[in-house]
Amino acid sequence: MSWSVVVLPEVYADLTAASDWYEGKLAGLGARFTEEVLQVWASLAINPLLNSKKQPGRNIRWRYPNKFPYKVVYSVEENTKSVVVVAVIHAARHEKALTRRILGN
């Protein structure tokens, strides 16, 4: 049985901003970035617990696209078999930026 994947609206803004930046560097690179992120989202529907990193003490996990330095950050609700994608964020961004996004602070 597959998992339900919900992508928060602000994540689409993250994806668009990063894709536009890559597209500005090289034509077609933004589309490749978007495709890799979409592949991560599809893999979350199959098994969000596989090959993921977990933030200690929280139910926050992330996966990396294959060739781009970004994290797809999500939470897992095992009892409802749902995944909520909360951010697509550059891997070098400080954890405080991620915490503000998750906690809304």
C-alpha positions in Angstrom: 0.0 0.0 0.0 1.4 3.4 -0.9 1.6 6.4 1.4 -0.3 9.6 0.9 2.1 12.5 0.1 0.9 16.1 0.8 3.1 19.0 -0.4 2.6 22.3 1.5 1.9 25.3 -0.7 5.1 27.1 0.3 7.1 24.2 -1.0 6.1 25.0 -4.5 7.6 28.4 -4.1 10.8 26.8 -2.9 10.9 24.5 -5.9 10.1 27.3 -8.3 12.8 29.6 -6.9 15.5 26.9 -7.0 14.5 25.8 -10.5 14.5 29.4 -11.8 18.0 29.9 -10.3 19.3 26.7 -12.0 17.6 27.6 -15.3 19.4 31.0 -15.2 22.7 29.2 -14.9 22.1 26.7 -17.8 19.1 26.2 -20.0 17.3 22.9 -19.1 19.0 22.6 -15.7 16.0 24.0 -13.8 13.8 21.3 -15.5 16.3 18.6 -14.4 16.2 19.9 -10.9 12.4 19.9 -10.8 12.3 16.3 -12.2 14.7 15.1 -9.5 12.6 16.6 -6.8 9.5 15.1 -8.2 11.2 11.7 -8.3 12.0 12.1 -4.5 8.3 12.9 -3.9 7.2 9.8 -5.9 9.6 7.7 -3.8 8.1 9.0 -0.6 4.8 7.5 -1.7 6.5 4.1 -1.9 8.5 4.2 1.4 9.3 7.4 3.2 11.3 5.6 5.8 13.8 4.1 3.4 17.1 6.0 2.8 16.1 9.0 4.9 17.9 11.0 7.5 16.1 11.9 10.6 16.4 14.9 12.9 17.0 13.6 16.4 14.1 14.1 18.7 11.6 15.1 16.0 9.6 13.3 13.4 11.3 15.2 10.6 13.2 13.5 7.8 14.8 14.4 4.6 16.1 13.0 1.3 18.5 14.5 -1.2 17.9 14.6 -5.0 20.6 12.7 -6.8 22.6 15.5 -8.3 21.6 18.7 -6.5 22.6 20.0 -3.1 19.0 20.3 -1.8 17.0 18.6 0.9 13.4 17.5 0.5 12.2 17.9 4.1 9.1 16.0 5.4 7.3 14.5 8.3 5.9 11.0 8.5 2.7 10.1 10.2 2.9 6.3 10.4 -0.5 5.8 11.9 -2.2 7.5 8.9 0.4 6.4 6.3 0.9 10.0 5.3 3.9 12.2 4.4 3.9 16.0 4.6 6.6 17.7 2.5 7.4 20.9 4.4 10.4 22.3 2.5 12.8 22.0 -0.5 15.8 23.8 0.9 19.5 24.1 0.0 21.5 21.6 2.0 23.9 24.3 3.2 21.1 26.4 4.8 21.4 26.7 8.5 19.1 24.5 10.6 17.5 27.6 12.1 15.9 28.4 8.7 14.5 24.9 8.6 13.3 25.0 12.2 11.5 28.3 11.5 9.7 26.7 8.5 8.7 23.6 10.4 7.6 25.3 13.7 6.4 28.6 12.1 8.7 30.7 14.3 
